[in-house]
Amino acid sequence: MEPQYDPEVTKEDIRSLKRFVRSQSGVSSEIVSIRYVSPKQLRVAVTRHFFIVERGEGEGGWRIIEKGDWMA
């Protein structure tokens, strides 16, 4: 299944979030969807969990605001 991206999500967002997710979740994690929350926040669904990230000073220009498990 192809990942789903909201139209507000840029190609640069996708590239940098792929790197960010790998560094946070491990190489086997795949992005399922990226949803626009606000101009500074995106919701990133990954194979087993999700992140709500904010543009900022964190790794790769992203900072985790919330993290949760789909399988919980």
Secondary structure, DSSP 8 states (H G I E B T S, - for coil): ---EE-TTS-HHHHHHHHHHHHHHH-TT--EEEEEE-SSSEEEEEESSEEEEEEESSSGGGEEEEEEEES--
